[in-house]
């Protein structure tokens, strides 16, 4: 099985992404009435409005701490944070509420050539909106389907890994919606209450040399979240996120409804006008997450043409997750030269310590899931507390999946007995498929048309329980090719095999 698909990424437009306002007029927020240590929303907005009205430039934050509610960024404006400048989010929800809608700290819609740059800090003050003494929990799985039954996340337990309970909702910290030519450069972002960044229906996004440091106990505090966007380059970033660190989804404005129409895109001048979330490259980044270091999938738009290289994912609940849980397909992805370390956290985080997870299962009753196809994992070194999972269904099989030179070590963690021995497919329908008991091979695959495992290696730590089983287990896999596999079963598993296949056809 040889995969030969083009990864065509249109970066000519990205050469123009750096803000053209660099040599234009500076609009110092102090001259518009901003005072360090005080609420400055109106003064900062006056500076943004004047900059935009006069053709563009930089809205300059000098050294100091400038407190603000929601700011509306406009075309041809670069919010520039000087060294030792801090844009700090207000701790009052009223300061983010405009015409009855709750926003985050910076919101930009239907604009072009916009940027937030500089070596200063955006402190979103997000922990103020959470109660660290209570957990965030909700009813989403059936304990009776798990290995531990009622002992799985027992009622009344406080989970030290979080997530903690939200007291009140505040919007995404930096949100760009239907925008073109967007840049985030050299910033430090910290303590966001939900997503640190959201790029919805954007076209042409450059994110370089930023750091995001979120509270790992805060739910939904994603790092870089791109929804239905295209032509995105992320490089040289450090991200610590209480949810997924880097995300590409196909969501429309409404995340919980199947299907989409063209009206959402047609009414805007700027942004992504295609049906695809596509052309994403990520390189030279360090990621840590209480959920997935990298997440691809969910949403109504198909996803394609993504390349991830030279990454370190450490101390994360799940390493790489690819999810066709809506009707849209995901295709043409390459992951190369990546080091992954995962551990199984307690609390209601999605994931179970898998270094790599691919699944096709619908989250909507009666709707068929899309397909994941043409995916390569090359030169991966992974240490985890669960195996690699490739999970398709008879009506939603995966296709053309390759693991080349993947080295996996499985280890026991502090939560292995209390949470381990289960597959986690959330969000999924039926309910019994959200989390359910399953033995854990090093590599597990089902319902895949074309699977190659080449020059891969597997080692087991000595103290793993017996529900860790075979080296490789495949069910209902056609065109299966296993070449030069260095590994065997868990030594503690009675009847474990190096390779276990059921109703599979081998490549000849």
C-alpha positions as MATLAB code, in Angstrom:
seq = 'XXXXXXXXXXXXXXXXXXXXXXXXXXXXXXXXXXXXXXXXXXXXXXXXXXXXXXXXXXXXXXXXXXXXXXXXXXXXXXXXXXXXXXXXXXXXXXXXXXXXXXXXXXXXXXXXXXXXXXXXXXXXXXXXXXXXXXXXXXXXXXXXXXXXXXXXXXXXXXXXXXXXXXXXXXXXXXXXXXXXXXXXXXXXXXXXXXXXXXXXXXXXXXXXXXXXXXXXXXXXXXXXXXXXXXXXXXXXXXXXXXXXXXXXXXXXXXXXXXXXXXXXXXXXXXXXXXXXXXXXXXXXXXXXXXXXXXXXXXXXXXXXXXXXXXXXXXXXXXXXXXXXXXXXXXXXXXXXXXXXXXXXXXXXXXXXXXXXXXXXXXXXXXXXXXXXXXXXXXXXXXXXXXXXXXXXXXXXXXXXXXXXXXXXXXXXXXXXXXXXXXXXXXXXXXXXXXXXXXXXXXXXXXXXXXXXXXXXXXXXXXXXXXXXXXXXXXXXXXXXXXXXXXXXXXXXXXXXXXXXXXXXXXXX';
ca = [
       0.000    0.000    0.000;
       1.624    3.215   -1.127;
       0.042    6.543   -0.431;
       0.593    9.306   -2.920;
      -1.505   12.302   -2.204;
      -0.524   15.917   -2.805;
      -0.110   18.187    0.166;
      -0.727   21.494   -1.547;
      -0.473   24.422    0.830;
      -1.023   27.888   -0.588;
       1.556   29.898    1.305;
       2.053   32.644   -1.268;
      -0.676   34.583    0.477;
       1.008   34.050    3.832;
       4.067   35.939    2.659;
       1.836   38.992    2.795;
       0.395   38.296    6.233;
       2.746   40.343    8.350;
       0.920   43.555    9.143;
       1.461   46.327    6.636;
       0.908   48.888    9.367;
       4.428   48.592   10.783;
       5.626   51.872    9.246;
       2.322   53.683    9.663;
       1.235   56.008   12.463;
       1.294   54.885   16.091;
      -1.793   55.559   18.198;
      -0.610   55.501   21.806;
      -3.513   54.530   24.034;
      -2.298   56.871   26.801;
      -2.963   59.840   24.505;
      -6.575   58.648   24.243;
      -6.999   58.565   28.020;
      -5.777   55.115   29.065;
      -4.225   55.000   32.543;
      -2.160   52.115   33.893;
      -3.955   50.244   36.665;
      -7.406   51.461   35.672;
     -10.251   50.233   33.473;
      -9.416   51.620   30.015;
     -11.910   49.980   27.658;
     -13.301   53.215   26.196;
      -9.897   54.860   25.764;
      -8.409   51.837   24.002;
     -11.453   51.543   21.743;
     -11.111   55.230   20.801;
      -7.525   54.558   19.737;
      -8.594   51.539   17.637;
     -11.427   53.490   15.999;
      -9.179   56.441   15.160;
      -6.470   54.190   13.738;
      -8.992   52.396   11.530;
     -10.702   55.615   10.387;
      -7.410   57.171    9.335;
      -6.307   54.229    7.190;
      -4.570   51.989    9.690;
      -1.512   51.779   11.878;
      -0.451   50.532   15.312;
      -2.454   50.966   18.482;
       0.442   51.134   20.894;
       0.361   49.879   24.484;
       3.296   51.357   26.406;
       4.690   49.856   29.611;
       1.955   49.418   32.222;
      -1.087   47.345   33.171;
      -4.169   48.384   31.209;
      -7.452   46.776   32.309;
     -10.179   46.302   29.737;
     -13.438   44.707   28.836;
     -14.273   43.766   25.243;
     -12.356   45.565   22.489;
     -13.479   45.481   18.847;
     -10.513   45.226   16.454;
     -10.977   46.611   12.928;
      -9.318   46.349    9.499;
      -5.737   47.558    9.045;
      -5.138   47.844   12.796;
      -2.247   46.256   14.708;
      -2.647   46.136   18.486;
       0.992   46.338   19.563;
       2.013   45.503   23.133;
       5.387   46.961   24.018;
       7.780   45.179   26.330;
       6.334   45.176   29.880;
       2.914   46.206   28.572;
       0.008   44.135   29.914;
      -3.519   44.080   28.532;
      -5.445   42.623   31.465;
      -8.993   41.368   31.260;
     -11.546   42.802   33.636;
     -12.945   40.499   36.308;
     -16.493   41.825   35.687;
     -18.749   39.992   33.228;
     -20.635   43.223   32.587;
     -17.526   44.630   30.922;
     -17.739   41.891   28.248;
     -21.481   42.232   27.596;
     -22.439   44.334   24.576;
     -26.037   44.534   23.331;
     -26.905   41.461   25.346;
     -24.081   39.326   23.952;
     -21.105   38.178   26.020;
     -17.731   38.487   24.238;
     -14.141   37.918   25.262;
     -11.300   40.425   25.467;
     -10.679   41.166   21.745;
     -13.255   40.497   19.023;
     -12.780   41.063   15.296;
     -15.394   40.303   12.623;
     -15.384   40.670    8.842;
     -12.031   42.481    8.755;
      -8.768   42.233    6.846;
      -5.106   42.922    7.600;
      -5.406   42.763   11.379;
      -2.766   41.876   13.921;
      -1.873   41.630   17.581;
       1.889   41.876   18.009;
       4.675   42.798   20.386;
       6.505   41.223   23.300;
       3.967   42.248   25.945;
       1.365   40.111   27.728;
      -2.351   39.508   27.427;
      -3.548   38.405   30.877;
      -7.157   37.313   30.481;
      -7.681   36.941   34.252;
      -9.652   33.777   33.569;
      -9.245   31.952   36.864;
     -11.477   34.602   38.441;
     -14.435   32.966   36.712;
     -13.910   29.475   38.235;
     -14.372   27.784   41.610;
     -11.272   25.644   42.342;
     -13.068   23.810   45.155;
     -15.628   22.146   42.832;
     -15.374   19.971   39.736;
     -16.913   20.579   36.334;
     -18.939   17.433   35.634;
     -21.856   16.505   33.403;
     -23.836   13.431   32.431;
     -22.253   12.009   29.268;
     -21.428    8.305   29.791;
     -22.753    5.098   31.345;
     -20.641    3.848   34.269;
     -22.022    0.338   33.829;
     -20.244    0.126   30.440;
     -16.817    0.794   31.971;
     -14.389   -1.725   33.407;
     -14.668   -0.211   36.886;
     -18.498    0.119   36.886;
     -19.571    2.395   39.777;
     -15.927    2.818   40.733;
     -15.310    4.850   37.564;
     -15.386    8.542   38.537;
     -17.380    7.728   41.690;
     -20.022   10.277   42.646;
     -18.955   12.636   45.398;
     -15.218   12.447   44.663;
     -13.188   15.616   44.145;
     -10.905   15.079   41.144;
      -7.536   16.711   41.680;
      -6.724   16.917   37.956;
      -9.862   19.003   37.356;
     -11.650   20.262   35.439;
     -12.886   22.849   37.922;
     -16.335   24.403   37.899;
     -17.140   27.528   35.905;
     -18.997   30.190   37.873;
     -19.918   32.425   34.941;
     -19.221   32.393   31.205;
     -16.911   34.857   29.410;
     -16.153   34.557   25.689;
     -13.000   33.520   23.841;
     -10.085   35.778   24.702;
      -8.992   36.622   21.133;
     -11.618   35.889   18.484;
     -11.374   36.507   14.743;
     -14.502   35.684   12.751;
     -14.658   35.834    8.934;
     -11.326   37.646    8.720;
      -8.513   37.638    6.146;
      -4.795   38.268    6.680;
      -4.554   37.807   10.448;
      -1.287   37.796   12.410;
      -0.403   37.008   16.022;
       3.294   37.573   16.626;
       5.604   37.351   19.669;
       2.890   37.615   22.328;
       2.548   36.024   25.726;
      -1.056   35.040   26.531;
      -2.044   33.711   29.950;
      -4.958   32.522   32.077;
      -7.779   32.541   29.542;
     -11.271   31.580   30.811;
     -12.132   29.566   27.673;
     -10.371   29.390   24.290;
      -7.309   31.604   24.195;
      -7.747   32.169   20.458;
     -10.452   31.366   17.964;
     -10.143   31.780   14.196;
     -13.570   31.118   12.698;
     -13.994   31.140    8.901;
     -10.645   32.924    8.504;
      -8.389   32.814    5.436;
      -4.695   33.546    5.849;
      -3.523   33.238    9.449;
       0.060   33.548   10.670;
       0.861   32.676   14.300;
       4.544   32.848   15.169;
       6.535   32.860   18.401;
       3.664   33.181   20.833;
       3.273   31.501   24.199;
       0.015   30.532   25.881;
       0.051   29.616   29.578;
      -3.390   28.561   30.768;
      -4.596   26.945   33.975;
      -4.510   23.170   33.338;
      -7.549   22.740   35.607;
      -9.797   25.052   33.557;
     -12.131   23.286   31.067;
     -12.338   24.468   27.449;
      -9.257   26.689   27.789;
      -7.943   25.653   24.350;
      -4.781   27.264   23.022;
      -5.085   27.893   19.266;
      -8.498   26.858   17.945;
      -9.194   27.186   14.209;
     -12.750   26.519   13.013;
     -13.619   26.224    9.313;
     -10.503   28.232    8.455;
      -7.791   27.797    5.830;
      -4.224   28.776    4.938;
      -2.891   28.770    8.492;
       0.732   28.655    9.621;
       1.636   28.072   13.279;
       5.316   28.080   14.209;
       7.661   28.400   17.178;
       4.957   28.412   19.851;
       4.779   27.154   23.438;
       1.281   26.234   24.583;
      -0.023   24.967   27.928;
      -3.805   24.514   27.763;
      -6.489   23.160   30.050;
      -8.071   21.699   26.936;
      -6.719   21.003   23.432;
      -3.515   22.911   22.644;
      -3.844   23.214   18.825;
      -7.157   22.481   17.110;
      -8.553   22.447   13.580;
     -12.288   21.786   13.381;
     -14.960   22.235   10.743;
     -17.511   23.882   13.014;
     -19.900   26.539   11.752;
     -21.071   29.229   14.156;
     -23.413   26.637   15.641;
     -21.371   23.697   16.917;
     -24.176   21.368   17.941;
     -26.198   21.147   14.720;
     -25.444   18.752   11.844;
     -25.102   20.095    8.331;
     -24.394   23.583    7.006;
     -25.419   25.928    4.215;
     -23.693   28.702    2.262;
     -25.573   31.573    3.894;
     -23.158   31.852    6.813;
     -20.222   32.526    4.504;
     -22.063   34.523    1.833;
     -23.055   37.401    4.084;
     -19.439   38.304    4.896;
     -16.926   40.116    2.722;
     -13.792   38.548    4.206;
     -12.603   35.143    5.328;
     -12.924   31.586    4.076;
     -15.297   31.274    1.145;
     -14.656   27.563    0.462;
     -16.344   24.562    2.051;
     -13.017   23.316    3.469;
     -11.038   23.733    6.656;
      -7.658   23.227    5.026;
      -4.002   24.030    4.484;
      -2.701   24.051    8.046;
       0.983   23.680    8.888;
       2.345   23.468   12.419;
       6.070   23.319   13.154;
       8.578   23.767   15.973;
       6.083   23.902   18.843;
       5.994   22.609   22.430;
       2.556   21.556   23.649;
       0.980   20.445   26.923;
      -2.706   19.748   27.407;
      -5.200   18.302   29.856;
      -6.941   16.948   26.762;
      -5.277   16.606   23.308;
      -2.001   18.203   22.314;
      -3.317   18.235   18.731;
      -6.948   17.746   17.797;
      -8.277   17.469   14.264;
     -11.965   16.996   13.613;
     -15.580   17.609   14.575;
     -17.796   19.993   12.680;
     -19.766   20.302    9.499;
     -17.013   21.304    7.044;
     -14.576   18.722    5.629;
     -10.953   18.994    6.746;
      -7.917   18.343    4.581;
      -4.231   19.057    3.810;
      -2.485   19.455    7.156;
       1.190   18.947    8.034;
       2.649   18.743   11.541;
       6.421   18.553   12.041;
       9.066   18.918   14.746;
       6.775   18.959   17.783;
       7.038   17.961   21.429;
       3.808   17.004   23.227;
       4.463   16.422   26.938;
       2.425   15.512   30.031;
      -0.825   15.513   28.046;
      -3.990   13.494   28.483;
      -3.968   12.540   24.807;
      -1.270   13.225   22.231;
      -2.781   13.438   18.733;
      -6.521   12.996   18.216;
      -8.313   12.812   14.853;
     -12.100   12.566   15.079;
     -14.635   12.089   12.276;
     -17.679   12.361   14.548;
     -19.769   14.393   12.117;
     -20.688   13.620    8.497;
     -17.687   15.479    7.045;
     -14.495   13.716    5.913;
     -10.926   14.296    7.119;
      -8.082   13.569    4.706;
      -4.481   14.149    3.654;
      -2.655   14.604    6.965;
       1.038   14.099    7.766;
       2.559   13.949   11.266;
       6.364   13.695   11.327;
       9.239   13.967   13.797;
       7.161   14.233   16.955;
       7.863   13.251   20.568;
       4.745   12.435   22.618;
       4.274   11.757   26.333;
       0.800   11.107   27.737;
      -0.674   10.265   31.115;
      -4.158    9.314   32.235;
      -5.695   12.129   34.298;
      -8.594   11.796   36.705;
     -11.696   13.925   36.271;
     -13.964   14.413   33.284;
     -11.425   15.126   30.559;
     -11.894   13.471   27.164;
      -9.189   10.930   26.422;
      -7.559    8.003   28.194;
      -3.836    8.530   27.811;
      -3.543    7.506   24.125;
      -0.514    8.891   22.299;
      -2.450    8.643   19.011;
      -6.223    8.271   18.549;
      -8.260    8.097   15.324;
     -11.992    7.380   15.396;
     -14.979    7.506   13.060;
     -18.235    7.381   15.009;
     -21.164    9.776   14.767;
     -22.160   11.988   17.679;
     -25.655   12.431   16.197;
     -28.195    9.609   16.307;
     -29.146    8.367   12.855;
     -26.297   10.159   11.076;
     -23.393    8.327    9.477;
     -19.923    9.503   10.456;
     -17.489   10.789    7.874;
     -14.256    9.063    6.884;
     -10.646    9.559    7.924;
      -8.307    8.763    5.050;
      -4.758    9.251    3.808;
      -2.955    9.833    7.111;
       0.733    9.238    7.847;
       2.603    9.083   11.156;
       6.355    9.162   10.538;
       9.227    8.997   13.012;
       7.215    9.263   16.227;
       8.596    8.512   19.708;
       5.765    8.009   22.201;
       5.419    7.104   25.866;
       1.897    6.620   27.143;
      -0.475    4.949   29.558;
      -2.744    3.606   26.801;
      -2.136    2.171   23.354;
      -2.610    3.641   19.888;
      -6.259    3.457   18.784;
      -7.624    3.376   15.205;
     -11.391    2.877   15.464;
     -13.767    2.686   12.523;
     -17.241    1.261   12.040;
     -18.629   -0.907    9.220;
     -20.364    2.093    7.597;
     -17.536    4.537    8.431;
     -14.222    2.757    7.873;
     -10.892    4.541    7.866;
      -8.713    4.278    4.770;
      -4.998    4.404    3.974;
      -3.491    4.898    7.431;
       0.283    4.532    7.872;
       2.529    4.199   10.914;
       6.180    4.423    9.865;
       8.974    4.186   12.428;
       6.751    4.701   15.454;
       8.352    3.701   18.769;
       5.870    3.222   21.609;
       6.499    2.530   25.292;
       3.511    1.684   27.506;
       3.769    2.435   31.213;
       1.584    2.212   34.314;
       0.381    5.470   35.852;
      -1.296    6.474   39.089;
      -4.773    6.224   37.476;
      -4.242    3.054   35.409;
      -6.325    0.830   37.690;
      -9.017    3.429   38.437;
      -9.547    4.546   34.822;
      -7.601    2.190   32.559;
      -8.835   -0.673   30.415;
     -11.439    1.446   28.624;
     -11.834    3.036   25.206;
     -12.975    6.666   25.174;
     -14.779    7.758   21.987;
     -16.532   10.864   23.315;
     -18.584   12.498   21.905;
     -20.346    9.486   20.397;
     -23.734    7.907   19.854;
     -24.963    5.526   21.237;
     -24.267    6.425   24.860;
     -22.683    3.033   25.561;
     -19.898    3.923   23.099;
     -18.805    7.055   24.967;
     -16.554    5.147   27.395;
     -16.571    1.355   27.535;
     -14.434   -1.538   28.759;
     -11.910   -2.914   26.269;
      -8.576   -4.667   26.537;
      -5.631   -2.484   25.551;
      -3.189   -3.695   22.888;
      -0.150   -1.635   21.943;
      -1.748   -0.932   18.539;
      -5.493   -1.544   18.062;
      -7.324   -1.076   14.741;
     -10.787   -2.001   13.488;
     -12.658   -1.380   10.230;
      -9.804    0.073    8.219;
      -9.298   -0.275    4.458;
      -5.538   -0.055    4.070;
      -3.344   -0.063    7.192;
       0.460   -0.143    7.176;
       2.628   -0.608   10.293;
       6.244   -0.410    9.151;
       9.418   -0.547   11.228;
       7.549    0.123   14.454;
       8.611   -0.910   17.954;
       6.723   -1.554   21.191;
       7.957   -2.029   24.769;
       5.966   -2.684   27.939;
       6.860   -1.675   31.489;
       7.037   -4.621   33.863;
       4.126   -3.752   36.172;
       1.260   -3.366   33.699;
      -2.033   -5.136   34.513;
      -3.312   -8.010   32.402;
      -5.900   -5.924   30.512;
      -2.927   -4.667   28.486;
      -2.716   -7.509   25.970;
      -1.427   -7.998   22.432;
       1.325   -6.169   20.631;
      -0.912   -5.454   17.628;
      -4.605   -6.338   17.368;
      -6.595   -5.783   14.163;
     -10.227   -6.613   13.411;
     -11.950   -6.208   10.040;
      -8.906   -4.623    8.397;
      -8.373   -5.054    4.662;
      -5.009   -4.609    2.948;
      -3.097   -4.948    6.235;
       0.676   -4.652    5.984;
       2.860   -5.238    9.038;
       6.561   -5.066    8.270;
       9.529   -5.344   10.646;
       7.558   -4.972   13.909;
       9.818   -5.125   16.968;
       7.615   -5.994   19.908;
       5.405   -8.573   21.505;
       2.509   -8.950   23.948;
       2.351   -7.638   27.491;
       4.305  -10.250   29.512;
       1.590  -10.110   32.198;
      -1.272  -10.959   29.808;
      -2.263  -14.629   29.637;
      -2.742  -15.592   26.008;
      -1.251  -12.373   24.702;
       0.102  -12.474   21.156;
       2.588  -10.436   19.191;
      -0.001   -9.957   16.425;
      -3.683  -10.874   16.728;
      -5.930  -10.547   13.671;
      -9.640  -11.240   13.182;
     -11.275  -11.150    9.754;
      -8.372   -9.280    8.210;
      -6.851   -9.558    4.752;
      -3.086   -9.190    4.462;
      -1.379   -7.327    1.701;
       0.242   -9.756   -0.713;
];
